[in-house]
Amino acid sequence: MNFEVLRWNGGASPRETELRSSLEAEGYQVFSWSDSPAANYEPHSHPHDESIWLFDGEMTFGVGGQEHVLRAGDRLMLPKGTVHTAIAGAEGASYLVGQRD
């Protein structure tokens, strides 16, 4: 897996159930997560590959000195060991987290 931001181009807002099905079909273990407005995650990494797929709100991820703003439908691919930060938008964020080794 490579670090990548995949922008939503599917038109209408994505449905959580459809995104979950896609992640599971790719072999991810999936759980849903919601952050309150301005929730802030300090620099950290994970011992597994992670795919984060927003279905509501906005989240800004910092990776390698660059910021990436994700909105509903956008997806973040984080290879294991990638140091990153995250800050939820003014209205919070809801997303799926897919993990796999």
C-alpha positions in Angstrom: 0.0 0.0 0.0 1.2 3.5 -0.8 0.1 6.8 0.9 -2.7 8.2 -1.2 -5.8 10.5 -1.0 -8.6 9.3 -3.2 -11.2 12.0 -3.9 -14.9 11.2 -4.2 -16.4 11.6 -7.6 -19.5 9.6 -7.2 -22.0 12.4 -7.3 -24.4 12.2 -4.3 -23.0 11.8 -0.8 -21.8 8.3 -0.2 -23.7 5.8 2.1 -21.9 4.3 5.0 -23.2 0.8 4.1 -21.8 1.0 0.6 -18.4 2.2 1.7 -18.3 -0.5 4.4 -19.1 -3.2 1.8 -16.3 -1.9 -0.4 -13.7 -1.9 2.4 -14.7 -5.4 3.5 -14.5 -6.7 -0.1 -10.9 -5.4 -0.1 -10.1 -7.5 3.0 -10.3 -4.8 5.7 -11.6 -5.2 9.2 -13.9 -2.2 9.4 -15.3 -0.1 12.3 -17.2 3.2 12.3 -15.9 6.2 14.2 -17.1 9.8 14.9 -15.2 12.8 16.1 -16.6 15.9 17.8 -15.8 19.3 16.3 -12.1 20.1 16.4 -11.1 16.7 17.8 -7.3 16.6 17.6 -5.0 13.6 17.2 -1.3 14.3 17.8 1.4 12.6 15.6 1.1 8.8 15.7 1.3 5.8 13.5 -0.2 2.3 13.3 1.3 -1.2 13.1 -1.1 -2.0 10.2 -2.3 -0.6 6.9 -5.3 1.7 7.4 -7.9 3.1 5.0 -10.1 5.9 6.3 -13.2 6.7 4.4 -15.3 9.8 5.4 -19.1 9.6 5.0 -19.9 12.8 6.9 -18.2 16.0 7.9 -14.6 17.1 7.3 -11.2 16.0 8.6 -7.7 17.3 8.0 -4.8 14.9 8.0 -1.2 15.9 8.3 1.3 13.6 6.6 4.9 14.4 5.7 4.6 18.1 6.3 1.5 18.4 4.1 -2.1 18.8 5.0 -4.9 16.9 3.3 -8.5 18.0 3.8 -11.0 15.1 3.4 -14.7 15.6 2.9 -17.6 13.1 2.6 -16.6 10.4 0.2 -12.9 11.1 0.2 -10.6 8.2 1.3 -7.2 8.2 2.8 -4.8 5.3 2.4 -2.2 5.1 5.2 0.5 2.4 5.0 1.6 1.0 8.3 4.1 3.1 10.1 3.1 6.4 8.5 3.3 9.1 11.0 0.2 11.4 10.8 -2.0 13.9 12.6 -5.7 14.5 12.3 -8.1 17.3 13.2 -11.9 17.1 12.8 -13.7 19.9 11.1 -16.0 22.5 12.7 -18.9 20.1 12.5 -17.0 17.0 13.4 -16.5 14.0 11.2 -17.9 10.4 10.8 -15.9 7.8 9.0 -15.0 4.2 8.5 -11.7 2.8 9.5 -10.4 -0.2 7.7 -7.4 -2.1 9.1 -5.4 -5.0 7.6 -2.0 -6.4 8.0 
